[in-house]
Amino acid sequence: MASRILLICSLAPARPVFPGDDPAPPTALPVPHPAPGPARTSPLRRAVQTAEAMGLAARPDPALAEMDYGAWAGQSPEQVLAQDPQGFARWQDDPHAAPHGGESFAAVVERMARWLQDRAQGGDNLLAVTHPAPIQAALVHVLGAPLGATRAIGVRPLSRMQLTHDGRRWSLLLLP
């Protein structure tokens, strides 16, 4: 039985920072959701608010949380570069590095791979509101791409990606 997951990226924080549990911008407009079925959301406020704006009764799932940016949460990339240029460079160069005391890209990929594996055989039609890093991680996992590829993938707010599992493997469909 096929499983289908529609991943939707939450609204972005109001300012360009390494996100923490920031709310969605107050000017966010409701957006329609494309498919009925169970819904999950990251427990972070902007994802919950995005799901609510879509009219979803989504259940929070910690596996869908944004990457933990640790000490960098709430700071702009420029602030982090000024305070910790070596740590920032190490984090950019090594997907296993987490000099900020948070989570590495590799850890997010592992988290999302486990989450996808748990849903692979369920036959579910699931909608999940999450964040850029988990969507990048899911994409890297499904494609079998190297961990460093996460840095080459941009994910815009409200972008959508559908994953389908046919009982053997995941396939990917990017949606407009």
Helices and strands as residue ranges (DSSP letters): E 3-9, E 39-41, H 45-53, E 59-60, G 62-64, G 70-72, H 77-83, H 85-93, H 105-119, E 125-130, H 132-143, G 147-152, E 160-165, E 170-175
